[in-house]
């Protein structure tokens, strides 16, 4: 049997030593991943820690990090889901805060809101953040449908009022909010389709929502429209007829109701 040459033995020994050294090598600190400025480091109870910024202390509870808006050349904004306080009965909402702790904004949690007794939907909304509309970067946009009870000519019905809210950080450090009220659900669907295209392209991201019931009747903060004015006129006419005296009664001449009796607010005359 022929013996191996000294050159071959040398090569085999060199290969073995290289394999052993590579297997036992430890990663150097420079090879560990580094967090960029503004990255979330940790959430410690109500305090949020971001890389390169002072800790932000809040009274919030059940905090869940969503993401960030990063306007070019300006301080980023973080968005989280959180309850406003410890041991409170309020639902979580969307909290938006600048990483230097200077600006904070609060949004209603998206999803369906139902009446406590009937379970019927009175508000339905979806919210997104990122580059979610053409020509607009680093925004929050919320599409909402308010289902309200109305009355016209003594007939009650339910009406859906569509709108969308755009929130955009500005170069001067302020936050611009614009509510756009639409005339039809078709307009709302067309606008929402633009956002869903950006979601598919991973330029825009949806904020998780939740279906829930309210514990009290929500206020309708929308301005009155023509149909509301008609309802007020109908109610005033009914009160007039109820207060009108019978023909031949002694109060016929002085029975005309005053404005205060009708319950209509008045403005005092200037002095």
PASEKOL-161053 format. One record per residue (C-alpha): residue number from 1; x, y, z. Coordinates in Angstrom, 1 decimal, always signed. Layout:
<site resi="NUM" xx="X" yy="Y" zz="Z"/>
...
//
This chain:
<site resi="1" xx="+0.0" yy="+0.0" zz="+0.0"/>
<site resi="2" xx="+1.4" yy="+3.4" zz="-1.0"/>
<site resi="3" xx="+1.8" yy="+6.1" zz="+1.6"/>
<site resi="4" xx="+0.4" yy="+9.6" zz="+1.1"/>
<site resi="5" xx="+2.8" yy="+12.3" zz="+0.0"/>
<site resi="6" xx="+4.0" yy="+14.9" zz="+2.5"/>
<site resi="7" xx="+2.4" yy="+17.7" zz="+0.4"/>
<site resi="8" xx="-1.0" yy="+16.1" zz="+0.5"/>
<site resi="9" xx="-0.8" yy="+15.6" zz="+4.3"/>
<site resi="10" xx="+0.1" yy="+19.3" zz="+4.7"/>
<site resi="11" xx="-2.9" yy="+20.4" zz="+2.7"/>
<site resi="12" xx="-5.2" yy="+18.1" zz="+4.7"/>
<site resi="13" xx="-3.9" yy="+19.5" zz="+7.9"/>
<site resi="14" xx="-4.3" yy="+23.2" zz="+6.8"/>
<site resi="15" xx="-7.9" yy="+22.5" zz="+5.7"/>
<site resi="16" xx="-8.8" yy="+20.9" zz="+9.0"/>
<site resi="17" xx="-7.4" yy="+23.9" zz="+11.0"/>
<site resi="18" xx="-9.3" yy="+26.4" zz="+8.9"/>
<site resi="19" xx="-12.6" yy="+24.5" zz="+9.5"/>
<site resi="20" xx="-12.0" yy="+24.4" zz="+13.2"/>
<site resi="21" xx="-11.2" yy="+28.0" zz="+13.5"/>
<site resi="22" xx="-14.3" yy="+29.1" zz="+11.5"/>
<site resi="23" xx="-16.6" yy="+26.9" zz="+13.6"/>
<site resi="24" xx="-15.3" yy="+28.4" zz="+16.9"/>
<site resi="25" xx="-15.2" yy="+32.0" zz="+15.8"/>
<site resi="26" xx="-17.5" yy="+34.3" zz="+17.6"/>
<site resi="27" xx="-19.3" yy="+37.2" zz="+15.9"/>
<site resi="28" xx="-17.6" yy="+40.6" zz="+16.5"/>
<site resi="29" xx="-19.6" yy="+43.5" zz="+17.9"/>
<site resi="30" xx="-19.5" yy="+45.3" zz="+14.5"/>
<site resi="31" xx="-21.5" yy="+42.4" zz="+12.9"/>
<site resi="32" xx="-24.4" yy="+42.8" zz="+15.3"/>
<site resi="33" xx="-27.5" yy="+44.6" zz="+13.9"/>
<site resi="34" xx="-27.6" yy="+48.3" zz="+14.8"/>
<site resi="35" xx="-30.9" yy="+50.2" zz="+15.6"/>
<site resi="36" xx="-31.4" yy="+53.3" zz="+13.5"/>
<site resi="37" xx="-32.3" yy="+56.6" zz="+15.1"/>
<site resi="38" xx="-36.0" yy="+56.7" zz="+16.0"/>
<site resi="39" xx="-36.4" yy="+52.9" zz="+16.2"/>
<site resi="40" xx="-38.5" yy="+51.6" zz="+19.0"/>
<site resi="41" xx="-36.2" yy="+50.1" zz="+21.7"/>
<site resi="42" xx="-38.8" yy="+49.1" zz="+24.3"/>
<site resi="43" xx="-42.1" yy="+49.9" zz="+26.1"/>
<site resi="44" xx="-41.7" yy="+50.0" zz="+29.8"/>
<site resi="45" xx="-45.2" yy="+50.3" zz="+31.3"/>
<site resi="46" xx="-46.3" yy="+53.8" zz="+30.2"/>
<site resi="47" xx="-42.8" yy="+54.9" zz="+29.1"/>
<site resi="48" xx="-41.7" yy="+54.6" zz="+25.4"/>
<site resi="49" xx="-38.0" yy="+54.4" zz="+24.5"/>
<site resi="50" xx="-36.8" yy="+55.3" zz="+21.0"/>
<site resi="51" xx="-33.2" yy="+55.1" zz="+19.8"/>
<site resi="52" xx="-31.6" yy="+58.6" zz="+19.9"/>
<site resi="53" xx="-34.4" yy="+60.3" zz="+21.9"/>
<site resi="54" xx="-35.2" yy="+60.9" zz="+25.5"/>
<site resi="55" xx="-37.8" yy="+58.4" zz="+27.0"/>
<site resi="56" xx="-41.4" yy="+59.6" zz="+26.6"/>
<site resi="57" xx="-43.4" yy="+59.2" zz="+29.8"/>
<site resi="58" xx="-47.2" yy="+58.8" zz="+29.5"/>
<site resi="59" xx="-50.2" yy="+57.7" zz="+31.6"/>
<site resi="60" xx="-51.2" yy="+55.2" zz="+28.9"/>
<site resi="61" xx="-51.9" yy="+51.5" zz="+29.4"/>
<site resi="62" xx="-52.0" yy="+48.5" zz="+27.1"/>
<site resi="63" xx="-49.6" yy="+50.2" zz="+24.7"/>
<site resi="64" xx="-49.1" yy="+48.5" zz="+21.3"/>
<site resi="65" xx="-46.7" yy="+49.9" zz="+18.7"/>
<site resi="66" xx="-48.1" yy="+50.4" zz="+15.2"/>
<site resi="67" xx="-45.5" yy="+52.3" zz="+13.1"/>
<site resi="68" xx="-44.1" yy="+55.7" zz="+12.3"/>
<site resi="69" xx="-44.5" yy="+58.7" zz="+10.0"/>
<site resi="70" xx="-41.1" yy="+60.1" zz="+9.0"/>
<site resi="71" xx="-41.4" yy="+63.5" zz="+7.3"/>
<site resi="72" xx="-38.3" yy="+64.3" zz="+5.4"/>
<site resi="73" xx="-35.9" yy="+66.4" zz="+7.5"/>
<site resi="74" xx="-38.2" yy="+66.5" zz="+10.5"/>
<site resi="75" xx="-38.7" yy="+64.6" zz="+13.7"/>
<site resi="76" xx="-40.7" yy="+61.4" zz="+13.2"/>
<site resi="77" xx="-44.1" yy="+60.6" zz="+14.7"/>
<site resi="78" xx="-44.8" yy="+57.3" zz="+16.3"/>
<site resi="79" xx="-48.3" yy="+55.7" zz="+16.4"/>
<site resi="80" xx="-49.5" yy="+53.3" zz="+19.1"/>
<site resi="81" xx="-52.7" yy="+51.8" zz="+20.3"/>
<site resi="82" xx="-53.3" yy="+52.7" zz="+24.0"/>
<site resi="83" xx="-55.8" yy="+53.3" zz="+26.7"/>
<site resi="84" xx="-55.7" yy="+56.8" zz="+28.1"/>
<site resi="85" xx="-55.1" yy="+55.6" zz="+31.7"/>
<site resi="86" xx="-54.5" yy="+52.6" zz="+34.0"/>
<site resi="87" xx="-57.6" yy="+50.7" zz="+35.1"/>
<site resi="88" xx="-60.0" yy="+52.9" zz="+33.2"/>
<site resi="89" xx="-63.0" yy="+51.6" zz="+31.2"/>
<site resi="90" xx="-62.3" yy="+53.6" zz="+28.0"/>
<site resi="91" xx="-61.4" yy="+51.7" zz="+24.9"/>
<site resi="92" xx="-58.0" yy="+51.9" zz="+23.3"/>
<site resi="93" xx="-57.5" yy="+54.6" zz="+20.7"/>
<site resi="94" xx="-54.9" yy="+55.6" zz="+18.2"/>
<site resi="95" xx="-52.2" yy="+57.8" zz="+19.8"/>
<site resi="96" xx="-49.9" yy="+59.8" zz="+17.6"/>
<site resi="97" xx="-46.8" yy="+61.5" zz="+19.2"/>
<site resi="98" xx="-43.7" yy="+63.1" zz="+18.0"/>
<site resi="99" xx="-40.5" yy="+61.4" zz="+19.2"/>
<site resi="100" xx="-39.3" yy="+64.4" zz="+21.1"/>
<site resi="101" xx="-42.5" yy="+64.3" zz="+23.1"/>
<site resi="102" xx="-43.6" yy="+67.8" zz="+21.9"/>
<site resi="103" xx="-46.8" yy="+67.0" zz="+19.9"/>
<site resi="104" xx="-49.6" yy="+64.5" zz="+20.6"/>
<site resi="105" xx="-52.8" yy="+63.7" zz="+18.8"/>
<site resi="106" xx="-55.6" yy="+61.2" zz="+19.5"/>
<site resi="107" xx="-57.8" yy="+59.4" zz="+17.0"/>
<site resi="108" xx="-60.9" yy="+57.2" zz="+17.4"/>
<site resi="109" xx="-60.0" yy="+53.5" zz="+17.0"/>
<site resi="110" xx="-61.2" yy="+52.3" zz="+13.5"/>
<site resi="111" xx="-63.8" yy="+49.5" zz="+13.1"/>
<site resi="112" xx="-67.5" yy="+49.2" zz="+13.6"/>
<site resi="113" xx="-69.3" yy="+51.0" zz="+16.5"/>
<site resi="114" xx="-72.7" yy="+49.6" zz="+17.5"/>
<site resi="115" xx="-75.6" yy="+50.8" zz="+19.6"/>
<site resi="116" xx="-75.7" yy="+49.1" zz="+23.0"/>
<site resi="117" xx="-79.3" yy="+47.9" zz="+22.8"/>
<site resi="118" xx="-80.0" yy="+47.0" zz="+19.2"/>
<site resi="119" xx="-76.5" yy="+46.2" zz="+18.0"/>
<site resi="120" xx="-77.0" yy="+48.2" zz="+14.8"/>
<site resi="121" xx="-73.9" yy="+49.9" zz="+13.3"/>
<site resi="122" xx="-73.8" yy="+53.7" zz="+13.8"/>
<site resi="123" xx="-70.1" yy="+54.3" zz="+12.7"/>
<site resi="124" xx="-67.9" yy="+52.3" zz="+10.4"/>
<site resi="125" xx="-64.3" yy="+53.4" zz="+9.6"/>
<site resi="126" xx="-60.9" yy="+52.2" zz="+8.3"/>
<site resi="127" xx="-57.6" yy="+54.0" zz="+8.9"/>
<site resi="128" xx="-54.3" yy="+53.9" zz="+7.2"/>
<site resi="129" xx="-50.8" yy="+55.6" zz="+7.5"/>
<site resi="130" xx="-47.9" yy="+56.1" zz="+5.1"/>
<site resi="131" xx="-48.0" yy="+57.2" zz="+1.4"/>
<site resi="132" xx="-51.7" yy="+56.5" zz="+1.2"/>
<site resi="133" xx="-53.0" yy="+59.1" zz="-1.3"/>
<site resi="134" xx="-51.5" yy="+60.3" zz="-4.6"/>
<site resi="135" xx="-49.1" yy="+63.2" zz="-4.1"/>
<site resi="136" xx="-49.1" yy="+62.9" zz="-0.3"/>
<site resi="137" xx="-46.5" yy="+61.2" zz="+1.9"/>
<site resi="138" xx="-46.4" yy="+60.4" zz="+5.6"/>
<site resi="139" xx="-50.1" yy="+61.0" zz="+6.3"/>
<site resi="140" xx="-52.9" yy="+59.3" zz="+8.3"/>
<site resi="141" xx="-56.2" yy="+58.9" zz="+6.4"/>
<site resi="142" xx="-59.4" yy="+57.7" zz="+7.9"/>
<site resi="143" xx="-62.5" yy="+56.7" zz="+5.9"/>
<site resi="144" xx="-65.7" yy="+56.9" zz="+7.9"/>
<site resi="145" xx="-69.4" yy="+56.3" zz="+7.4"/>
<site resi="146" xx="-71.8" yy="+57.7" zz="+10.0"/>
<site resi="147" xx="-75.2" yy="+56.1" zz="+10.1"/>
<site resi="148" xx="-77.6" yy="+58.6" zz="+11.6"/>
<site resi="149" xx="-81.4" yy="+58.7" zz="+12.3"/>
<site resi="150" xx="-83.3" yy="+61.5" zz="+10.5"/>
<site resi="151" xx="-86.8" yy="+62.7" zz="+10.0"/>
<site resi="152" xx="-88.5" yy="+64.4" zz="+7.1"/>
<site resi="153" xx="-92.1" yy="+65.3" zz="+6.9"/>
<site resi="154" xx="-92.9" yy="+63.1" zz="+9.9"/>
<site resi="155" xx="-91.1" yy="+60.1" zz="+8.3"/>
<site resi="156" xx="-88.1" yy="+58.7" zz="+10.0"/>
<site resi="157" xx="-85.2" yy="+57.0" zz="+8.2"/>
<site resi="158" xx="-81.5" yy="+56.2" zz="+8.5"/>
<site resi="159" xx="-79.0" yy="+58.1" zz="+6.4"/>
<site resi="160" xx="-75.3" yy="+57.3" zz="+5.8"/>
<site resi="161" xx="-73.0" yy="+60.3" zz="+5.8"/>
<site resi="162" xx="-69.5" yy="+59.5" zz="+4.2"/>
<site resi="163" xx="-66.3" yy="+61.4" zz="+5.0"/>
<site resi="164" xx="-62.6" yy="+61.0" zz="+5.2"/>
<site resi="165" xx="-60.0" yy="+62.7" zz="+7.5"/>
<site resi="166" xx="-56.4" yy="+63.5" zz="+6.4"/>
<site resi="167" xx="-53.8" yy="+64.2" zz="+9.0"/>
<site resi="168" xx="-50.4" yy="+65.4" zz="+7.8"/>
<site resi="169" xx="-47.4" yy="+66.7" zz="+9.7"/>
<site resi="170" xx="-46.1" yy="+70.0" zz="+8.3"/>
<site resi="171" xx="-42.6" yy="+71.4" zz="+7.8"/>
<site resi="172" xx="-43.1" yy="+74.0" zz="+10.6"/>
<site resi="173" xx="-43.8" yy="+71.2" zz="+13.2"/>
<site resi="174" xx="-47.6" yy="+71.6" zz="+13.2"/>
<site resi="175" xx="-50.1" yy="+69.0" zz="+12.2"/>
<site resi="176" xx="-52.6" yy="+69.7" zz="+9.5"/>
<site resi="177" xx="-56.1" yy="+68.1" zz="+9.9"/>
<site resi="178" xx="-58.7" yy="+68.3" zz="+7.1"/>
<site resi="179" xx="-62.1" yy="+66.6" zz="+7.2"/>
<site resi="180" xx="-63.6" yy="+66.1" zz="+3.8"/>
<site resi="181" xx="-67.4" yy="+65.5" zz="+3.7"/>
<site resi="182" xx="-68.6" yy="+63.6" zz="+0.6"/>
<site resi="183" xx="-72.0" yy="+63.5" zz="-1.1"/>
<site resi="184" xx="-72.1" yy="+59.8" zz="-1.9"/>
<site resi="185" xx="-70.8" yy="+56.4" zz="-0.9"/>
<site resi="186" xx="-69.5" yy="+56.1" zz="-4.4"/>
<site resi="187" xx="-67.1" yy="+59.0" zz="-3.8"/>
<site resi="188" xx="-65.9" yy="+57.4" zz="-0.6"/>
<site resi="189" xx="-65.3" yy="+54.1" zz="-2.3"/>
<site resi="190" xx="-63.3" yy="+55.7" zz="-5.2"/>
<site resi="191" xx="-61.1" yy="+57.5" zz="-2.7"/>
<site resi="192" xx="-60.6" yy="+54.4" zz="-0.6"/>
<site resi="193" xx="-59.6" yy="+52.4" zz="-3.7"/>
<site resi="194" xx="-56.6" yy="+54.8" zz="-4.2"/>
<site resi="195" xx="-55.4" yy="+54.0" zz="-0.7"/>
<site resi="196" xx="-55.9" yy="+50.2" zz="-1.2"/>
<site resi="197" xx="-53.6" yy="+50.3" zz="-4.3"/>
<site resi="198" xx="-50.9" yy="+51.9" zz="-2.1"/>
<site resi="199" xx="-51.4" yy="+49.2" zz="+0.5"/>
<site resi="200" xx="-50.9" yy="+46.5" zz="-2.2"/>
<site resi="201" xx="-47.7" yy="+48.2" zz="-3.2"/>
<site resi="202" xx="-46.6" yy="+48.3" zz="+0.5"/>
<site resi="203" xx="-46.4" yy="+52.1" zz="+0.6"/>
<site resi="204" xx="-49.3" yy="+52.4" zz="+2.9"/>
<site resi="205" xx="-50.4" yy="+50.3" zz="+5.9"/>
<site resi="206" xx="-53.7" yy="+49.7" zz="+7.6"/>
<site resi="207" xx="-54.2" yy="+50.5" zz="+11.3"/>
<site resi="208" xx="-55.9" yy="+47.5" zz="+13.0"/>
<site resi="209" xx="-59.5" yy="+48.2" zz="+14.1"/>
<site resi="210" xx="-62.0" yy="+46.7" zz="+16.5"/>
<site resi="211" xx="-65.8" yy="+46.1" zz="+16.5"/>
<site resi="212" xx="-67.3" yy="+47.3" zz="+19.8"/>
<site resi="213" xx="-70.5" yy="+48.7" zz="+21.4"/>
<site resi="214" xx="-70.8" yy="+52.1" zz="+22.9"/>
<site resi="215" xx="-72.0" yy="+52.7" zz="+26.4"/>
<site resi="216" xx="-73.7" yy="+56.0" zz="+25.7"/>
<site resi="217" xx="-75.2" yy="+57.8" zz="+22.7"/>
<site resi="218" xx="-72.6" yy="+59.4" zz="+20.5"/>
<site resi="219" xx="-73.0" yy="+63.1" zz="+19.7"/>
<site resi="220" xx="-73.6" yy="+64.2" zz="+16.1"/>
<site resi="221" xx="-71.1" yy="+67.0" zz="+15.6"/>
<site resi="222" xx="-72.0" yy="+67.6" zz="+12.0"/>
<site resi="223" xx="-73.5" yy="+71.0" zz="+11.0"/>
<site resi="224" xx="-77.3" yy="+71.0" zz="+10.3"/>
<site resi="225" xx="-78.5" yy="+70.6" zz="+6.8"/>
<site resi="226" xx="-81.8" yy="+71.4" zz="+5.0"/>
<site resi="227" xx="-83.5" yy="+68.2" zz="+6.2"/>
<site resi="228" xx="-82.7" yy="+69.0" zz="+9.8"/>
<site resi="229" xx="-84.2" yy="+72.5" zz="+9.3"/>
<site resi="230" xx="-87.4" yy="+70.9" zz="+7.9"/>
<site resi="231" xx="-87.5" yy="+68.7" zz="+11.0"/>
<site resi="232" xx="-87.3" yy="+71.8" zz="+13.3"/>
<site resi="233" xx="-90.1" yy="+73.5" zz="+11.3"/>
<site resi="234" xx="-92.3" yy="+70.5" zz="+11.7"/>
<site resi="235" xx="-91.8" yy="+70.3" zz="+15.4"/>
<site resi="236" xx="-92.5" yy="+74.0" zz="+15.8"/>
<site resi="237" xx="-95.7" yy="+73.7" zz="+13.8"/>
<site resi="238" xx="-96.9" yy="+70.8" zz="+16.0"/>
<site resi="239" xx="-96.3" yy="+72.9" zz="+19.1"/>
<site resi="240" xx="-98.2" yy="+75.8" zz="+17.6"/>
<site resi="241" xx="-101.2" yy="+73.6" zz="+16.9"/>
<site resi="242" xx="-101.1" yy="+72.1" zz="+20.4"/>
<site resi="243" xx="-101.1" yy="+75.5" zz="+22.0"/>
<site resi="244" xx="-103.8" yy="+77.1" zz="+19.8"/>
<site resi="245" xx="-107.0" yy="+77.9" zz="+21.7"/>
<site resi="246" xx="-110.4" yy="+76.6" zz="+20.7"/>
<site resi="247" xx="-112.7" yy="+79.0" zz="+18.7"/>
<site resi="248" xx="-114.8" yy="+81.2" zz="+20.9"/>
<site resi="249" xx="-112.7" yy="+80.7" zz="+24.0"/>
<site resi="250" xx="-112.0" yy="+83.8" zz="+26.1"/>
<site resi="251" xx="-108.3" yy="+83.5" zz="+25.4"/>
<site resi="252" xx="-108.6" yy="+83.7" zz="+21.7"/>
<site resi="253" xx="-107.3" yy="+87.2" zz="+21.4"/>
<site resi="254" xx="-104.2" yy="+86.6" zz="+23.6"/>
<site resi="255" xx="-103.4" yy="+83.0" zz="+22.9"/>
<site resi="256" xx="-100.7" yy="+83.5" zz="+20.3"/>
<site resi="257" xx="-97.7" yy="+81.6" zz="+21.7"/>
<site resi="258" xx="-94.4" yy="+83.4" zz="+22.3"/>
<site resi="259" xx="-91.1" yy="+82.3" zz="+20.9"/>
<site resi="260" xx="-90.0" yy="+81.2" zz="+24.3"/>
<site resi="261" xx="-93.1" yy="+78.9" zz="+24.5"/>
<site resi="262" xx="-92.1" yy="+77.2" zz="+21.3"/>
<site resi="263" xx="-88.7" yy="+76.4" zz="+22.7"/>
<site resi="264" xx="-86.9" yy="+78.4" zz="+19.9"/>
<site resi="265" xx="-83.7" yy="+80.0" zz="+21.2"/>
<site resi="266" xx="-83.5" yy="+83.8" zz="+20.7"/>
<site resi="267" xx="-80.7" yy="+86.4" zz="+20.7"/>
<site resi="268" xx="-81.0" yy="+89.3" zz="+23.0"/>
<site resi="269" xx="-81.3" yy="+92.7" zz="+21.3"/>
<site resi="270" xx="-78.2" yy="+94.9" zz="+21.5"/>
<site resi="271" xx="-78.3" yy="+97.6" zz="+24.1"/>
//
